[in-house]
């Protein structure tokens, strides 16, 4: 005999493309809750129709006010309420953080059901190091802000993972080539869908590819870790010599530091000695 769900908040991951990726537990939970909080009732409605589930939906997105959140909290204190995003795992670059925090602060039970995530699918497809990675959300759309974020994360000793949009991809790749020269990059798009693809290479090679093949769909953009994870200061001497042919010592040190993650001051001292 099926037991009803306990009161609380149920965070339910939904497919990012292929509807066959919904889990049995997710289906059972969506059927058993009193209501489903979702970003877009039309998107979630199509999923529920596919699953042959009739359920009450309540819109909850980035624009939801405190009153809407209070209404959901009151509901989940008395019965089970599901939270879904348009696709993938809720709260990963999607609304829901405040709702989960408030529920936990009030002693309301929170359950998270694992499932599809574009971040995980992308990193496993990329061929880039996956033992340590950092998800940093969407890259900014403005060129300066984009460059600032890349410069800030240049020394992270792991693969960087971002979400991006097709119209901004070429600008993002150009910024990576400028701010993080020498890094391997991977672009994954249309994940789990019919035209899924993942291309890896230098930013320049990917710029050439996507200039000739304009991308569509949602994109996971990944940048390999600093080369310094496999090299020492002595190993960078040839790179520094090449930069010094056309750049000042400070500029050459900065470029090699970005590419390798090595200490800029140490590289600058080496550059002065090579000059």
C-alpha positions as CSV (number, residue, x, y, z in Angstrom):
1,X,0.0,0.0,0.0
2,X,1.3,3.4,-0.9
3,X,2.1,5.7,2.0
4,X,1.4,9.4,1.6
5,X,4.3,11.8,1.6
6,X,5.2,13.6,4.8
7,X,4.8,17.4,4.9
8,X,7.7,19.4,3.7
9,X,9.6,20.6,0.7
10,X,10.6,18.2,-2.0
11,X,13.3,19.4,-4.4
12,X,12.8,17.5,-7.7
13,X,15.3,17.4,-10.5
14,X,13.6,17.2,-14.0
15,X,15.0,16.3,-17.5
16,X,17.3,18.8,-19.2
17,X,16.2,17.6,-22.6
18,X,15.5,13.9,-22.9
19,X,12.2,13.2,-21.0
20,X,13.3,9.7,-20.5
21,X,15.8,10.9,-17.8
22,X,13.1,11.5,-15.2
23,X,13.6,9.2,-12.3
24,X,10.9,6.8,-10.9
25,X,11.2,8.5,-7.5
26,X,10.7,11.9,-9.1
27,X,7.5,10.7,-10.8
28,X,6.2,9.2,-7.6
29,X,6.9,12.4,-5.7
30,X,5.3,14.7,-8.3
31,X,2.2,12.5,-8.1
32,X,2.1,12.5,-4.3
33,X,2.5,16.2,-3.5
34,X,-0.2,18.7,-2.8
35,X,1.3,21.2,-5.3
36,X,4.3,21.9,-7.5
37,X,6.1,25.2,-7.3
38,X,7.7,25.9,-10.8
39,X,9.3,28.6,-12.8
40,X,6.9,28.4,-15.8
41,X,3.6,26.5,-15.6
42,X,3.7,26.0,-19.3
43,X,7.0,24.2,-19.3
44,X,6.2,22.1,-16.2
45,X,2.7,21.5,-17.6
46,X,4.2,19.8,-20.7
47,X,6.3,17.5,-18.5
48,X,3.3,16.6,-16.4
49,X,1.2,15.9,-19.5
50,X,3.9,13.6,-20.8
51,X,3.9,11.8,-17.4
52,X,0.1,11.7,-17.3
53,X,0.1,13.6,-14.0
54,X,-2.6,16.1,-13.1
55,X,-1.3,18.3,-10.4
56,X,-1.7,21.8,-9.0
57,X,1.0,24.2,-10.2
58,X,2.1,27.4,-8.5
59,X,4.4,29.8,-10.2
60,X,7.6,30.5,-8.3
61,X,10.5,32.2,-10.1
62,X,13.2,34.9,-9.6
63,X,10.5,37.6,-9.5
64,X,8.4,35.9,-6.8
65,X,7.8,38.2,-3.8
66,X,7.9,37.4,-0.1
67,X,4.1,36.9,0.0
68,X,4.4,34.1,-2.6
69,X,7.2,32.5,-0.6
70,X,5.2,32.7,2.6
71,X,2.3,31.0,1.0
72,X,4.4,28.1,-0.1
73,X,6.0,27.8,3.3
74,X,2.6,27.7,4.9
75,X,1.5,24.9,2.5
76,X,4.6,22.8,3.1
77,X,4.2,23.1,6.9
78,X,0.9,21.2,6.5
79,X,1.6,19.0,3.5
80,X,4.1,18.0,0.8
81,X,5.1,20.6,-1.8
82,X,7.5,20.0,-4.7
83,X,9.9,22.5,-6.2
84,X,11.0,22.1,-9.8
85,X,12.9,24.3,-12.3
86,X,12.2,24.5,-16.0
87,X,15.0,21.9,-16.5
88,X,17.6,20.1,-14.4
89,X,18.2,20.4,-10.7
90,X,16.6,23.3,-8.9
91,X,18.8,26.0,-7.2
92,X,21.6,25.4,-9.7
93,X,21.5,28.8,-11.4
94,X,17.7,28.7,-10.8
95,X,15.4,30.2,-8.1
96,X,14.8,28.4,-4.8
97,X,17.7,29.2,-2.5
98,X,15.6,31.6,-0.3
99,X,12.7,29.1,-0.2
100,X,15.0,26.3,1.0
101,X,16.7,28.5,3.6
102,X,13.5,29.7,5.0
103,X,12.0,26.2,5.2
104,X,15.1,24.9,7.1
105,X,15.1,27.9,9.4
106,X,11.5,27.1,10.3
107,X,12.1,23.4,10.9
108,X,10.2,22.3,7.8
109,X,11.6,19.1,6.4
110,X,13.5,19.4,3.1
111,X,14.2,16.5,0.8
112,X,16.3,16.7,-2.4
113,X,15.8,14.1,-5.1
114,X,18.9,13.6,-7.3
115,X,18.6,13.7,-11.0
116,X,19.7,15.5,-14.2
117,X,22.1,18.4,-14.1
118,X,23.7,20.1,-17.1
119,X,26.8,20.8,-15.0
120,X,27.5,17.2,-14.4
121,X,26.6,16.0,-17.9
122,X,28.9,18.7,-19.4
123,X,31.9,17.9,-17.2
124,X,31.7,14.2,-17.7
125,X,31.5,14.7,-21.5
126,X,34.3,17.3,-21.8
127,X,37.4,15.2,-21.3
128,X,38.7,17.9,-19.0
129,X,39.9,17.0,-15.4
130,X,36.8,16.2,-13.3
131,X,38.4,15.3,-10.0
132,X,38.1,19.0,-9.0
133,X,35.9,21.6,-10.7
134,X,34.1,24.8,-9.8
135,X,30.7,25.8,-11.2
136,X,30.5,29.6,-11.4
137,X,27.0,30.1,-13.0
138,X,26.5,32.3,-16.1
139,X,29.4,34.3,-17.5
140,X,28.5,38.0,-17.5
141,X,27.2,39.5,-20.7
142,X,29.3,42.7,-20.5
143,X,32.9,42.3,-21.8
144,X,34.6,44.0,-18.8
145,X,32.6,42.1,-16.2
146,X,33.3,38.8,-18.1
147,X,37.0,39.5,-18.1
148,X,36.9,40.4,-14.4
149,X,35.3,37.1,-13.6
150,X,37.8,35.1,-15.6
151,X,40.7,37.0,-14.1
152,X,39.3,36.4,-10.6
153,X,39.0,32.7,-11.1
154,X,42.3,32.2,-13.1
155,X,44.1,30.6,-10.2
156,X,41.4,28.1,-9.2
157,X,43.2,24.7,-9.3
158,X,40.4,22.9,-11.1
159,X,38.2,22.9,-14.2
160,X,35.9,26.0,-14.4
161,X,32.3,25.3,-15.5
162,X,29.9,28.1,-16.7
163,X,26.6,28.3,-18.3
164,X,26.4,30.5,-21.4
165,X,24.1,31.4,-24.3
166,X,24.6,30.8,-28.0
167,X,24.6,34.5,-28.9
168,X,27.4,35.3,-26.4
169,X,29.6,32.2,-27.0
170,X,32.1,33.8,-29.4
171,X,32.6,36.8,-27.1
172,X,33.1,34.4,-24.2
173,X,35.7,32.4,-26.1
174,X,37.5,35.5,-27.1
175,X,37.6,36.6,-23.5
176,X,39.1,33.2,-22.5
177,X,41.8,33.5,-25.1
178,X,42.7,36.9,-23.8
179,X,42.4,36.3,-20.1
180,X,43.4,32.6,-19.8
181,X,45.7,31.9,-22.7
182,X,46.9,28.4,-23.2
183,X,44.0,26.7,-21.5
184,X,42.0,23.9,-23.0
185,X,38.3,24.7,-23.4
186,X,35.2,22.5,-24.0
187,X,31.8,23.6,-25.3
188,X,28.9,21.2,-24.7
189,X,25.4,22.0,-26.1
190,X,22.0,20.5,-26.6
191,X,22.8,18.0,-23.8
192,X,20.7,14.8,-23.8
193,X,18.9,16.0,-26.9
194,X,19.1,14.7,-30.5
195,X,21.8,17.1,-31.6
196,X,24.0,16.9,-28.5
197,X,27.6,17.7,-29.1
198,X,30.8,18.5,-27.2
199,X,33.8,20.1,-28.8
200,X,37.2,20.7,-27.1
201,X,40.3,22.6,-28.0
202,X,41.9,26.0,-27.8
203,X,39.7,29.0,-27.6
204,X,41.0,30.1,-31.0
205,X,40.1,26.7,-32.6
206,X,36.6,26.8,-31.1
207,X,36.1,30.4,-32.3
208,X,36.9,29.3,-35.8
209,X,34.6,26.3,-35.5
210,X,31.6,28.2,-34.2
211,X,32.1,31.1,-36.6
212,X,31.5,28.7,-39.4
213,X,28.9,26.7,-37.4
214,X,26.8,29.2,-35.4
215,X,25.7,27.5,-32.2
216,X,22.1,27.1,-31.0
217,X,20.6,26.0,-27.7
218,X,21.9,26.1,-24.1
219,X,25.6,25.8,-23.5
220,X,27.9,24.5,-20.8
221,X,31.3,26.2,-21.2
222,X,34.3,24.6,-19.5
223,X,37.9,25.8,-19.0
224,X,40.7,23.4,-18.1
225,X,42.7,24.1,-14.9
226,X,45.9,26.1,-14.8
227,X,48.9,24.5,-16.5
228,X,50.8,25.0,-13.2
229,X,49.2,21.9,-11.9
230,X,51.6,20.0,-14.1
231,X,54.5,22.5,-14.3
232,X,57.1,24.3,-12.2
233,X,58.5,27.8,-12.5
234,X,61.5,26.5,-14.5
235,X,59.1,24.8,-17.0
236,X,57.6,28.3,-17.8
237,X,60.9,29.8,-18.9
238,X,60.3,29.1,-22.6
239,X,56.8,30.6,-22.4
240,X,58.3,33.7,-20.7
241,X,61.0,34.1,-23.3
242,X,58.4,33.9,-26.1
243,X,56.3,36.6,-24.4
244,X,59.4,38.9,-23.9
245,X,59.9,39.1,-27.6
246,X,56.9,41.4,-28.0
247,X,56.1,42.5,-24.4
248,X,57.5,44.2,-21.4
249,X,58.6,42.2,-18.4
250,X,55.5,43.0,-16.4
251,X,53.2,42.2,-19.3
252,X,55.0,39.0,-20.1
253,X,54.8,37.9,-16.5
254,X,51.1,38.7,-16.3
255,X,50.4,36.7,-19.5
256,X,52.3,33.6,-18.3
257,X,50.7,33.8,-14.9
258,X,47.2,33.8,-16.4
259,X,48.1,30.8,-18.6
260,X,49.8,28.8,-15.9
261,X,48.5,29.9,-12.5
262,X,52.1,30.4,-11.4
263,X,53.1,33.2,-9.1
264,X,53.2,36.5,-11.0
265,X,55.9,38.1,-8.8
266,X,58.2,35.1,-9.3
267,X,57.6,35.2,-13.0
268,X,58.3,39.0,-13.1
269,X,61.6,38.4,-11.3
270,X,62.5,35.7,-13.8
271,X,61.5,38.0,-16.7
272,X,63.8,40.8,-15.4
273,X,66.7,38.3,-15.3
274,X,66.0,37.1,-18.8
275,X,65.9,40.6,-20.1
